[in-house]
Amino acid sequence: MPESLRAGDVLAGRYRLDELLSESGSGRFWRAQDLVLQRCVAVHLIARSDDRAESLMTAARITAPHHDRRLLRVLDADQGDEVCYIVNEWGQGTSLDIMLANNGPLDPRRAAWVAAEVADSLARAHDAGLTHGRLVPENVLVDLNGQVRIIGFGVEAALHGLPAGRRSADLIDTVAVLYAGLTGKWAGMSTSAVPAAPTVQGQVLRPRQVRAGIPRPLDALCDEVLNTSPGAVPGPRATHDLSDLHGVVDALRTFVGDSSGLAGAEAWRSLHSSQALGAPAPDAEATQVVPEIAASSEPSSSEPPPAAPVMQDTPTQAGMPVFDDDGVGWIPTRTQAPPPPPPFEAEQAKPLFAPTPPDGTPVRRPRPGSATPPAAGYWPWESTGTSTGTSDSFDSGVWPAQETADADDEVPGRHWFQLAMFIGLGVLILVAAAAAFHLGSGGGEDGPEPPASTPTTPAPTAFVDLRATDFDPQGGEPREENPELVPLVLDGDPETSWTTSTYKQNFGRPTGLKDGVGLVVDVGRPVDVREVEVATLGGPTSVSIFVTSKPPTGVEGLTPVGTAAGNGGLTVTLDEAVPGRYVTVWLTSIPPVLDEYRGEVAEVSVKG
């Protein structure tokens, strides 16, 4: 029985079970090592007595001959007295559900490329009369080379007890893979651990109603395929026939365009990713995170392996290339090393203390201008002249008195010093004259001060990636104001709009039942709000703007930061920036529509 097998057991004398990844009922999913080909494989085990055993073997038998580089193939299958097992190719990378859980929805072009690869693979399988039967984000893998791989082709449906030949399920689940990549929600027929897509009256919300910024061609494709009655086939479109997967492939590749660089980008992401994923376990809803482990080598004999040959370096004869008319020649390299440069001359050492001068010579040199001429040598006593003064003491550090220099002897620098004194005196005279002239002409009185420069404030810029919800705190349950239309105020299209419910009376007490309704715009982070623009339609409308750091539950106790009223575009400019994350656009008066009242907002922009 499968539950009696343990890690280290060898199945069918070939597959060593290394790690139990998942179990459900009598089913077991193992990462195993093929001892013959020394490679990692995925092994599905199920009891021979299980009702799914026969359909599992049939699915493996009919899908094994089909070859596609994107399918993780069936490598082996057999059934013994107690167990039935299927051996699949091992895939290593990141599955779509893990991508969505770690990083959120994909960018539209990347999501369309992944879905196009899946759709093209399954379209080829449909042409061969085969189906996957249970395509979910856990079964879509991007491997370490950036290629899209599909897990559990054919056998996954058999393991879950689903019938074969589910072509319509493959079509809807493939487009649901695109929907999941765009929104992070799952809208397919097969069950998945990815959160379910929101629905209204049984219809899946379009991707643009779940997440802003979805291109219209992808939004229309998802809506036409997914929002069909159960069991019905989607009707053809004007440009692409979406009744089968070939039309889906054409539509997606038209949107993606040249996809030559996308696989390389996926490989770069895989290289910098810290998770490696294997194939999903049977009856498990989430892909197992399984790093691939290198196989342990088994010795083939008791003799030691032969030693590897020792590589010896061979000197090269190539030198600098020479290009001439006869071709390319080579200047041979030097056969002998060039001689080293001559050593630097050693600097002559200087004594730390001056030697004792000979008798009869002065200890110090005379100053410039003295009667004694300067010494010619390094030391004071190495002079060529004769001192006119005499002293009875040497080595005392005191120079004897010298005779006064002649009047004609010039001190160096004296003329420059005198010239500098004359120039400084002239500058002082000019400054004094200018000050006197200034005081005499009345310039001392205080004149008008120049106007202070006013710092310029940059124009406010609009925040992006906003989210909005309807806000009706004073209404009855479920307190909604057309929530499915709210994303239209952030789509940048003034032709689309959100409308309030229709009321018999206008807002305001005591005649109205409510003070108003509105929208709460989430900027996504704390910001400084300086301006709010609201584009209204239908007639005169009054709005009040509130800025809060937490989602509001009502307007009682809140002070509006600004108000505006009129037709069309209403702008509320704040004198000072107000910090906060949530901006509430509160409609306090709405225009009449026939004998009733209804507000309409086309766009909302928050700037800071």
Secondary structure, 3 states (H helix, E strand, C coil): CHHHCCCCCEECCCEEEEEEEEEECCEEEEEEEECCCCEEEEEEEEECCCCCHHHHHHHHHHHCCCCCCCECCEEEEEECCCEEEEEEECCCEEEHHHHHHHHCCCCHHHHHHHHHHHHHHHHHHHHCCCCCCCCCHHHEEEECCCCEEECCCCHHHHHCCCCCCCHHHHHHHHHHHHHHHHHCCECCCCCCCCCECCEECCEECCHHHHCCCCCHHHHHHHHHHHCCCCCCCCCCCCCCCCCCHHHHHHHHHHHHCCCCCHHHHHHHHHHCCCCCECCCCCCCCCCCCCCCCCCCCCCCCCCCCCCCCCCCCCCCCCCEEEEECCEEEEECCCCCCCCCCCCCCCCCCCCCCCCCCCCCCCCCCCCCCCCCCCCCCCCCCCCCCCCCCCCCCCCCCCCCCCCCCCCCCCCCCHHHHHHHHHHHHHHHHHHHHHHHHHHHCCCCCCCCCCCCCCCCCCCCCECCCCEEEEECCCCCCCCCCCHHHHHHHHCCCCCCCEECCCECCCCCCCCCCCCCEEEEEEEEEEEEEEEEEEEEECCCEEEEEEEECCCCCCCCCCCCCEEEEECCEEEEEEEEEEEEEEEEEEEEECCEECCEECCEEEEEEEEC
